[in-house]
Amino acid sequence: MLKLDDWVKQMTRQTVQKLPFQAENAQQWEEWRDALKSKLAELAGTFEEHRVELEPETVETSDLGDVIRERVVLTTSPGLRMPVYILRPAQKQGRLPVIAALHGHGYGSKEIVGLHPDGSEMTGDPGIHRSFALELARHGYLVVAPELIGFGERRLEEDEGKPPKDNSCYRLTAAFMMAGGTIGGFRSYEARRAIDYALQRGDADASRVGCMGLSGGGMVCALTSALDDRIKTAVISGYTNTFDDSILAMRHCIDNYIPGILEWAEMPDMIGLIAPRPLMIEAGENDRIFPLHGTRKAVSVLQKVYRTAGVPERFEADIFEGGHEIHGTVSYAWFDRWLGERGGE
């Protein structure tokens, strides 16, 4: 008889994917991409039926000297409002390339724009997020950083008095699944709505759009970039792996799970839907929740996807000395390469 642990591993590992990446030429790759993209949209949910007028309201503006930081509130679903931060370099004029910055687990969008949970300016250690939205603005980008549902100011009432890094993921995920959707799909939908708002602004260049996310935000970045062709390049940090080696190998937040996905594909297949658009992954050698051996398996699959698509130069992996955190050293230059004024050269 098998131990329960071994039986569960056997069950998931013996699940036969119907759409793993097996293409041998460009035509097969395109057919695979279209089929899996459609299935992913079905499994995660696109939530387009929730689309309403955004009704943007600017509630706060701060001049940081080199960056202007605005806080805007948008309507994403009937009766539901979402705060987002907009950051732009103070000295840059004209239309700027746009990057959607997606935070992971923590205290929400404040954590990536240089603020403490109480809204005061961050000092000292910037934590695993490294204030990456603020850093991207300093590199010349118009950055939109939505508060993902379940975090920060968007927690359920029962969680509002808890420590800032506590979240409402469990109950929200259960509610979405019972209603036939996923919280990841809804977060991706809201990220797309944040991009909609950014592109309506007079200071945005709609032809140059990127996306970057860490951990749970990396998952949302992967989903959003896979489903939204407006995104021309992506950086996924602290997430790219296999399901088998990461979220099925240890306890992860329930918001990482897409019911039924293993029937169709593994994680690198899902992420591979971003091809042929440029993709960089960041992975810390000592990331304990998305371990390196799983990342290396995913990198191997993604390299094959990009080679088959005929654009191997559009995929890179930055395996850095560190843990579960933003690196930025290579990825900011990656955005410059593909979204700069001479992007793609």
Phi, psi and chi 1 to 4 in degrees:
 res  aa     phi    psi   chi1   chi2   chi3   chi4
   1 MET       -  143.5  -62.9  -66.5  -70.8      -
   2 LEU   -85.5  146.6  -67.0  173.2      -      -
   3 LYS   -65.6  153.8  -67.8 -178.6  179.3  178.6
   4 LEU   -57.2  -41.4  179.1   58.4      -      -
   5 ASP   -57.0  -45.4  -56.3   62.3      -      -
   6 ASP   -69.9  -36.1  -64.2  -31.4      -      -
   7 TRP   -64.2  -42.1 -177.4   87.3      -      -
   8 VAL   -63.9  -43.9  170.5      -      -      -
   9 LYS   -60.3  -42.5  -71.0  179.0 -177.2  177.7
  10 GLN   -63.2  -42.2  176.4  177.4  -79.5      -
  11 MET   -60.6  -49.2  177.0 -169.9   66.0      -
  12 THR   -71.0  -38.6   54.8      -      -      -
  13 ARG   -72.1  -22.8  -70.7  175.4  179.0  175.2
  14 GLN   -91.1   -0.6  -70.9 -179.1  -11.2      -
  15 THR   -68.6  122.3  -59.0      -      -      -
  16 VAL   -89.4  118.3  177.7      -      -      -
  17 GLN   -73.8  136.1  -80.9   92.9   49.4      -
  18 LYS   -84.1  -22.9  -61.8  173.5 -176.4  175.4
  19 LEU  -132.9   50.3  -72.3  172.4      -      -
  20 PRO   -71.6  159.3   32.3  -37.6      -      -
  21 PHE   -73.0  114.6 -178.9   74.9      -      -
  22 GLN  -137.0   12.5  -63.0  175.5  -27.1      -
  23 ALA   -64.1  144.8      -      -      -      -
  24 GLU  -115.0   -7.5  -63.7 -178.6   -1.8      -
  25 ASN  -149.9  173.4   55.4   53.4      -      -
  26 ALA   -63.1  -38.6      -      -      -      -
  27 GLN   -65.0  -43.9 -179.6  178.1  -16.5      -
  28 GLN   -64.6  -37.1  -69.4  177.1   -5.4      -
  29 TRP   -61.4  -45.0  159.3   69.7      -      -
  30 GLU   -63.4  -41.0  -70.9 -177.1   -1.4      -
  31 GLU   -64.7  -43.2  -67.3  170.9   -7.6      -
  32 TRP   -62.2  -46.5  165.6   82.7      -      -
  33 ARG   -58.7  -47.8  179.3 -164.5   60.4 -169.3
  34 ASP   -63.3  -40.5  -67.1  -13.7      -      -
  35 ALA   -68.2  -45.4      -      -      -      -
  36 LEU   -71.9  -35.2 -176.8   55.6      -      -
  37 LYS   -60.3  -43.5 -178.7  176.8  179.2  179.2
  38 SER   -63.3  -42.0  176.4      -      -      -
  39 LYS   -68.3  -40.2  179.3   53.5   65.0  173.4
  40 LEU   -62.2  -43.2  178.4   62.7      -      -
  41 ALA   -59.9  -38.7      -      -      -      -
  42 GLU   -67.3  -44.6  175.6 -172.5  -29.9      -
  43 LEU   -72.0  -43.8  -67.5  174.6      -      -
  44 ALA   -81.5  -31.6      -      -      -      -
  45 GLY    90.1  137.1      -      -      -      -
  46 THR  -100.1  -23.7   62.9      -      -      -
  47 PHE    60.6   23.8  -65.7   90.9      -      -
  48 GLU   -63.6  -22.2  -73.7  -60.9  -46.3      -
  49 GLU   -67.4  -13.3   68.9  -83.5   11.0      -
  50 HIS   -85.0   -8.8  -73.6 -111.2      -      -
  51 ARG   -61.0  126.7 -175.7  174.9  -71.1  -93.1
  52 VAL  -137.4  176.2  -69.2      -      -      -
  53 GLU   -62.5  140.1  -67.8  -63.3  -38.3      -
  54 LEU   -72.2  -29.9  -70.1  169.4      -      -
  55 GLU    47.0   57.5  -56.0  175.4  -46.7      -
  56 PRO   -66.3  140.1   24.6  -34.3      -      -
  57 GLU  -134.4  118.8  177.6 -171.7    1.6      -
  58 THR   -82.0  122.1  -58.7      -      -      -
  59 VAL  -111.8   -8.8  -64.4      -      -      -
  60 GLU  -162.8  140.0  178.1 -174.7  -44.0      -
  61 THR  -137.6  131.2  -58.7      -      -      -
  62 SER  -128.6  134.0  -59.2      -      -      -
  63 ASP   -99.5  110.8 -172.8  -19.2      -      -
  64 LEU   -93.6    6.6  -53.8 -177.9      -      -
  65 GLY    96.1  -67.4      -      -      -      -
  66 ASP   -94.1  -15.1   56.9  -13.4      -      -
  67 VAL  -137.8  139.3  169.5      -      -      -
  68 ILE   -99.5  125.4  -55.1  -61.5      -      -
  69 ARG  -115.4  120.9 -176.0  177.1   60.1 -144.8
  70 GLU  -112.9  151.0  -57.5  172.1   34.5      -
  71 ARG  -118.1  121.8 -169.6  159.8  175.3   82.0
  72 VAL  -123.6  142.4 -179.9      -      -      -
  73 VAL  -111.0  131.5 -176.8      -      -      -
  74 LEU  -120.6  154.1  -50.3  174.0      -      -
  75 THR   -95.0  122.6  -58.7      -      -      -
  76 THR  -109.6  -18.3   60.5      -      -      -
  77 SER  -154.7  154.1 -178.7      -      -      -
  78 PRO   -51.5  118.1  -28.8   37.0      -      -
  79 GLY    84.3    1.9      -      -      -      -
  80 LEU  -120.2  125.8 -176.3   65.6      -      -
  81 ARG  -112.4  147.0  -61.8  -80.8  -83.9  173.0
  82 MET  -130.3  122.0  174.3  179.2   71.1      -
  83 PRO   -79.5  142.5   23.7  -26.4      -      -
  84 VAL  -135.0  150.0  -56.2      -      -      -
  85 TYR   -98.8  138.8  -80.0  105.3      -      -
  86 ILE  -116.2  124.1  -61.5  -73.5      -      -
  87 LEU  -122.5  134.5  -56.6   96.8      -      -
  88 ARG  -141.2  146.5   55.6 -174.5  173.1   86.4
  89 PRO   -65.5  132.6   20.5  -30.1      -      -
  90 ALA   -66.1  -31.4      -      -      -      -
  91 GLN   -94.1   -4.2  -55.4  -54.3  -42.1      -
  92 LYS   -91.5  137.3  -72.2 -111.0 -175.7  177.8
  93 GLN  -113.7  168.4  -56.7  -63.2  -38.6      -
  94 GLY    79.9 -166.7      -      -      -      -
  95 ARG   -86.0  129.2  -66.2 -177.5  179.3  -87.0
  96 LEU  -109.0  150.8  -57.0  174.3      -      -
  97 PRO   -63.0  147.8   19.7  -29.1      -      -
  98 VAL  -110.1  138.0  175.5      -      -      -
  99 ILE  -129.3  127.1  -63.1  179.2      -      -
 100 ALA   -84.5  121.7      -      -      -      -
 101 ALA  -107.5  122.0      -      -      -      -
 102 LEU  -118.6  114.2  -54.4  171.8      -      -
 103 HIS   -72.8  158.1   64.6   81.8      -      -
 104 GLY   -99.3 -156.3      -      -      -      -
 105 HIS   -66.9  135.9  -73.5   71.4      -      -
 106 GLY   159.8 -143.8      -      -      -      -
 107 TYR  -103.7   19.0   57.3   83.6      -      -
 108 GLY   101.3 -159.5      -      -      -      -
 109 SER   -66.4  -26.8   55.5      -      -      -
 110 LYS   -56.5  -32.9  -72.1 -175.8  174.2   68.5
 111 GLU   -66.7  -21.4 -165.5  162.1    2.7      -
 112 ILE  -106.7   -2.2   63.8  174.9      -      -
 113 VAL  -112.4   12.4  -57.8      -      -      -
 114 GLY    89.8   28.1      -      -      -      -
 115 LEU  -125.6  148.2  -65.6  171.5      -      -
 116 HIS   -77.4  167.8  -70.7  -60.7      -      -
 117 PRO   -55.5  -31.6  -27.1   35.8      -      -
 118 ASP   -83.4    2.2   63.7    1.2      -      -
 119 GLY    92.6   -2.6      -      -      -      -
 120 SER   -77.1  156.7   61.0      -      -      -
 121 GLU   -65.0  136.5  -63.0  -63.7  -31.9      -
 122 MET   -71.8  136.7 -172.5  177.3  -70.4      -
 123 THR  -131.0  156.1   57.3      -      -      -
 124 GLY    77.8 -150.2      -      -      -      -
 125 ASP   -62.7  122.0 -177.2    3.0      -      -
 126 PRO   -79.9    0.5   30.8  -35.2      -      -
 127 GLY    74.4 -170.6      -      -      -      -
 128 ILE   -69.5  -21.3   64.5  171.6      -      -
 129 HIS   -81.8  -19.0  -76.0   86.5      -      -
 130 ARG    55.2   27.9  -59.9  -74.2 -173.2  -94.4
 131 SER    46.0   45.4  -61.9      -      -      -
 132 PHE   -68.1  -26.4   75.0   92.4      -      -
 133 ALA   -65.6  -42.2      -      -      -      -
 134 LEU   -64.0  -41.0 -179.3   58.2      -      -
 135 GLU   -65.1  -38.2  -69.0  -56.5  -46.0      -
 136 LEU   -64.4  -39.2  -75.2  166.6      -      -
 137 ALA   -63.1  -38.8      -      -      -      -
 138 ARG   -67.2  -19.9  -73.4  171.5  171.8  158.6
 139 HIS   -89.0    4.1  -83.2   74.1      -      -
 140 GLY   105.8   14.0      -      -      -      -
 141 TYR  -106.3  150.3  -64.1   96.9      -      -
 142 LEU   -85.1  114.4  177.8   66.5      -      -
 143 VAL  -110.7  132.5 -177.8      -      -      -
 144 VAL  -115.6  123.1   54.3      -      -      -
 145 ALA  -124.4   94.4      -      -      -      -
 146 PRO   -76.1  152.2   27.9  -34.1      -      -
 147 GLU   -85.1  105.7 -175.9  104.4  -56.6      -
 148 LEU   -66.6  142.1  -60.1 -179.8      -      -
 149 ILE   -60.6  133.2 -168.2  168.8      -      -
 150 GLY   104.3   -6.3      -      -      -      -
 151 PHE  -123.8  159.8  -61.8  104.7      -      -
 152 GLY    54.5 -120.5      -      -      -      -
 153 GLU   -80.7    0.1  -64.4  179.0   11.4      -
 154 ARG  -115.4   39.6  -56.0 -172.8   75.7 -156.9
 155 ARG   -95.3  159.1  -63.5 -176.8  -69.5  177.1
 156 LEU   -64.4  155.8  -66.2  170.7      -      -
 157 GLU   -55.1  -37.7 -173.5  174.8   -6.9      -
 158 GLU   -65.7  -18.3   65.1 -171.2   39.0      -
 159 ASP  -104.6   -3.8  -61.6  -44.0      -      -
 160 GLU   -64.0  -30.6  -70.7  177.2   -6.3      -
 161 GLY   -89.8    0.7      -      -      -      -
 162 LYS   -82.8  170.9  -64.9  179.0 -179.4  178.3
 163 PRO   -53.4  148.8  -27.9   36.0      -      -
 164 PRO   -54.9  -31.1  -24.5   33.4      -      -
 165 LYS   -87.0   -4.5  -70.5 -167.2  175.8 -175.9
 166 ASP   -70.4  153.5  -79.2   14.1      -      -
 167 ASN  -134.6  176.0   58.6   66.3      -      -
 168 SER  -111.6   26.1  -62.5      -      -      -
 169 CYS   -60.0  -42.7  -67.8      -      -      -
 170 TYR   -61.8  -55.8 -175.2   87.4      -      -
 171 ARG   -67.2  -36.3  -83.7 -164.2   57.3 -148.0
 172 LEU   -66.2  -43.0  -74.7  172.4      -      -
 173 THR   -61.1  -44.3  -60.7      -      -      -
 174 ALA   -60.1  -41.9      -      -      -      -
 175 ALA   -63.9  -44.4      -      -      -      -
 176 PHE   -63.4  -43.4  -83.4  107.3      -      -
 177 MET   -65.5  -40.4  -73.3 -164.2  -64.6      -
 178 MET   -64.6  -27.4  -69.0  -67.6  -77.9      -
 179 ALA   -89.8    2.1      -      -      -      -
 180 GLY    92.1   16.1      -      -      -      -
 181 GLY  -131.0 -166.4      -      -      -      -
 182 THR  -136.1  151.3   68.4      -      -      -
 183 ILE   -68.4  -32.8 -167.0  170.5      -      -
 184 GLY   -62.0  -41.9      -      -      -      -
 185 GLY   -63.9  -38.8      -      -      -      -
 186 PHE   -70.8  -39.4 -168.6   76.6      -      -
 187 ARG   -62.4  -38.0  -73.9  171.6  176.0  168.8
 188 SER   -64.9  -42.4  174.7      -      -      -
 189 TYR   -57.9  -46.9  160.4   73.3      -      -
 190 GLU   -67.6  -33.4  -71.2 -161.1  -46.4      -
 191 ALA   -62.2  -40.4      -      -      -      -
 192 ARG   -65.3  -35.6  -62.6 -166.0  -58.7  -84.9
 193 ARG   -69.0  -35.1  -64.1  -59.6  -79.5  144.6
 194 ALA   -63.1  -40.1      -      -      -      -
 195 ILE   -64.8  -40.3  -66.9  171.0      -      -
 196 ASP   -53.1  -46.9  -70.6  -17.7      -      -
 197 TYR   -63.4  -47.3  166.3   72.1      -      -
 198 ALA   -58.0  -39.2      -      -      -      -
 199 LEU   -76.3  -13.2  -63.3 -174.1      -      -
 200 GLN   -80.2  -14.4  -68.0  175.0    7.3      -
 201 ARG   -77.3  151.8  -65.2  170.3   55.5  101.7
 202 GLY   -73.2  -10.8      -      -      -      -
 203 ASP  -103.0   15.4   50.3    1.5      -      -
 204 ALA  -111.6  140.4      -      -      -      -
 205 ASP  -101.4  105.8 -177.5  -13.8      -      -
 206 ALA   -68.2  -14.4      -      -      -      -
 207 SER   -85.9   -7.4   68.6      -      -      -
 208 ARG  -130.3   91.2  -65.9 -175.0  -71.8  165.0
 209 VAL  -125.7  132.8 -179.9      -      -      -
 210 GLY  -126.5  174.3      -      -      -      -
 211 CYS  -147.8  139.2 -170.8      -      -      -
 212 MET  -144.2  136.0 -177.6  172.9 -176.6      -
 213 GLY  -151.1  153.3      -      -      -      -
 214 LEU  -112.8  133.6  169.8   67.4      -      -
 215 SER    58.7 -118.4 -169.4      -      -      -
 216 GLY   -59.0  -34.2      -      -      -      -
 217 GLY   -68.8  -26.9      -      -      -      -
 218 GLY   -67.2  -38.4      -      -      -      -
 219 MET   -62.2  -45.0  176.9 -165.0 -179.5      -
 220 VAL   -65.0  -37.6  179.9      -      -      -
 221 CYS   -61.4  -43.8  176.8      -      -      -
 222 ALA   -62.7  -47.7      -      -      -      -
 223 LEU   -61.7  -46.6  -79.0  173.8      -      -
 224 THR   -65.2  -44.0  -54.0      -      -      -
 225 SER   -68.8  -33.9  -58.9      -      -      -
 226 ALA   -67.6  -35.9      -      -      -      -
 227 LEU   -97.4  -14.3  -61.6  174.8      -      -
 228 ASP  -120.6  105.0 -168.8  -21.5      -      -
 229 ASP   -71.4   -7.7  -70.3  -24.0      -      -
 230 ARG   -65.8  -25.3  -65.7  176.9  -58.0  177.4
 231 ILE   -76.5  116.6  -64.6  172.4      -      -
 232 LYS   -91.3  -19.8  -56.4  -54.7 -179.0 -173.9
 233 THR  -158.4  151.9 -173.5      -      -      -
 234 ALA  -138.8  150.3      -      -      -      -
 235 VAL  -127.0  119.3  172.9      -      -      -
 236 ILE  -110.1  119.4  -58.7  173.1      -      -
 237 SER  -115.2  134.6 -175.7      -      -      -
 238 GLY    61.6   38.3      -      -      -      -
 239 TYR  -146.0  -43.3  175.2   71.3      -      -
 240 THR   -57.6  122.5  -55.5      -      -      -
 241 ASN  -167.7 -159.0 -145.2  -88.2      -      -
 242 THR  -114.4  152.0   68.7      -      -      -
 243 PHE   -59.2  -40.6  -66.1  130.1      -      -
 244 ASP   -60.2  -37.8 -176.3   57.4      -      -
 245 ASP   -93.1   -7.4  -69.0  -56.8      -      -
 246 SER  -123.8  -87.8   57.7      -      -      -
 247 ILE   -72.7  -15.4   69.0  167.6      -      -
 248 LEU   -96.1   -5.3  -68.3  176.7      -      -
 249 ALA   -99.4   -8.9      -      -      -      -
 250 MET  -162.0  174.3   64.2 -165.4   78.9      -
 251 ARG   -74.6  120.3 -175.3 -177.6 -179.4   91.8
 252 HIS  -123.5  164.1  -87.8 -101.9      -      -
 253 CYS   -61.1  140.4 -177.7      -      -      -
 254 ILE   -62.7  -17.7 -166.2  172.8      -      -
 255 ASP   -70.2   -9.0   64.0   -1.6      -      -
 256 ASN   -79.3  -10.8  -76.7  -74.5      -      -
 257 TYR   -98.3  135.9  -59.6   86.3      -      -
 258 ILE  -116.5  105.4  -58.4  174.0      -      -
 259 PRO   -53.9  128.9  -27.9   36.7      -      -
 260 GLY    86.4   -3.4      -      -      -      -
 261 ILE   -62.4  -34.7 -172.3   64.7      -      -
 262 LEU   -66.9  -19.6  -88.4 -175.8      -      -
 263 GLU   -66.3  -18.8  -76.0 -170.2   79.3      -
 264 TRP  -119.0  -38.3  -62.6   93.6      -      -
 265 ALA  -163.3  161.3      -      -      -      -
 266 GLU   -95.9  170.9 -112.7  -74.7   -2.7      -
 267 MET   -56.0  -47.1 -172.3 -166.9  -62.0      -
 268 PRO   -64.0  -28.0   17.4  -30.1      -      -
 269 ASP   -63.5  -46.0  -56.8  -48.4      -      -
 270 MET   -59.3  -47.7  178.1 -176.0   78.2      -
 271 ILE   -65.6  -32.5  -65.3  172.7      -      -
 272 GLY   -63.1  -13.2      -      -      -      -
 273 LEU   -66.2  -14.1  -65.5  174.8      -      -
 274 ILE   -69.7  -28.8  -63.2  170.7      -      -
 275 ALA   -59.1  143.7      -      -      -      -
 276 PRO   -92.0   11.3   36.0  -38.5      -      -
 277 ARG   -74.3  149.0  -66.9  161.8  -69.0  153.3
 278 PRO   -60.2  139.5  -25.7   35.9      -      -
 279 LEU  -140.4  131.2  167.9   65.5      -      -
 280 MET  -122.0  138.9  170.4  172.2  -78.8      -
 281 ILE  -112.2  142.3   69.0  161.7      -      -
 282 GLU  -108.8  135.8  -71.0 -172.1  -19.6      -
 283 ALA  -148.2  124.9      -      -      -      -
 284 GLY   -78.1  137.6      -      -      -      -
 285 GLU   -58.6  -28.6  -67.4  179.3  -12.4      -
 286 ASN  -109.8   24.0  -59.0  -48.4      -      -
 287 ASP   -68.9  115.9 -169.3  -30.5      -      -
 288 ARG   -85.7  -19.3  -69.2 -178.6  -65.9  176.7
 289 ILE  -101.3  -18.1   59.6  175.3      -      -
 290 PHE  -127.6   75.9  -68.3   96.7      -      -
 291 PRO   -65.6  153.1   21.3  -30.9      -      -
 292 LEU   -60.7  -36.6 -173.8   57.9      -      -
 293 HIS   -63.5  -34.4   61.8  -86.8      -      -
 294 GLY   -71.9  -37.5      -      -      -      -
 295 THR   -60.8  -42.0  -62.6      -      -      -
 296 ARG   -63.8  -37.5  -67.0 -161.6 -174.4  -78.1
 297 LYS   -62.3  -43.6  -66.3  177.0 -172.7  176.7
 298 ALA   -64.9  -41.3      -      -      -      -
 299 VAL   -59.3  -41.3  166.2      -      -      -
 300 SER   -60.6  -44.0  178.3      -      -      -
 301 VAL   -64.7  -45.1  173.1      -      -      -
 302 LEU   -65.0  -36.2  -70.9  165.9      -      -
 303 GLN   -60.7  -40.9  -72.7  171.6  -28.1      -
 304 LYS   -65.1  -41.2  -67.7  175.7 -176.2  175.6
 305 VAL   -59.3  -48.7  171.7      -      -      -
 306 TYR   -70.6  -33.0  -84.6   79.1      -      -
 307 ARG   -65.6  -44.0  -78.2 -160.9  -55.9  -91.7
 308 THR   -66.4  -33.8  -53.6      -      -      -
 309 ALA   -74.0   -8.4      -      -      -      -
 310 GLY    83.8   15.6      -      -      -      -
 311 VAL  -135.2   57.5  -73.3      -      -      -
 312 PRO   -60.4  -25.8   23.1  -34.6      -      -
 313 GLU   -72.2   -9.5   73.8  -77.3   -0.7      -
 314 ARG   -92.7    7.2  -65.6 -174.3 -179.1 -178.0
 315 PHE  -125.5  132.7  174.1   74.6      -      -
 316 GLU  -142.7  151.5  -75.3 -169.3   20.0      -
 317 ALA  -122.7  127.1      -      -      -      -
 318 ASP  -104.1   96.4  174.4   25.7      -      -
 319 ILE   -93.1  108.8  -50.3  -63.4      -      -
 320 PHE  -114.7  162.4   61.6   92.1      -      -
 321 GLU   -77.8  105.6 -175.3  178.5  -15.6      -
 322 GLY   168.5 -167.9      -      -      -      -
 323 GLY  -118.4 -139.3      -      -      -      -
 324 HIS   -84.1   89.4 -172.4   65.2      -      -
 325 GLU  -166.5  162.7   58.6 -168.6  -41.2      -
 326 ILE   -70.5  140.8  -71.2  -74.5      -      -
 327 HIS  -102.9  -64.9 -169.3 -146.3      -      -
 328 GLY    87.9  -27.2      -      -      -      -
 329 THR   -56.2  -41.0  -56.7      -      -      -
 330 VAL  -100.0  -34.2 -179.0      -      -      -
 331 SER   -70.0  -33.4   56.9      -      -      -
 332 TYR   -64.5  -38.6  -61.7  153.9      -      -
 333 ALA   -67.4  -31.5      -      -      -      -
 334 TRP   -61.7  -44.9  179.4 -100.0      -      -
 335 PHE   -62.7  -41.8  -79.2  125.1      -      -
 336 ASP   -58.3  -39.8  -67.0  -18.1      -      -
 337 ARG   -63.6  -41.9  174.9 -179.1  174.0 -175.6
 338 TRP  -101.2  -21.3  -62.5  105.3      -      -
 339 LEU  -114.7   -4.5  -63.8 -178.1      -      -
 340 GLY   -65.7  177.9      -      -      -      -
 341 GLU   -60.0  -26.3  -68.5 -178.5    1.8      -
 342 ARG  -116.0   38.5  -57.9  177.0   66.1 -177.8
 343 GLY   -54.8  137.6      -      -      -      -
 344 GLY    93.5   -6.8      -      -      -      -
 345 GLU   -83.7      -  -64.1 -174.4    7.4      -
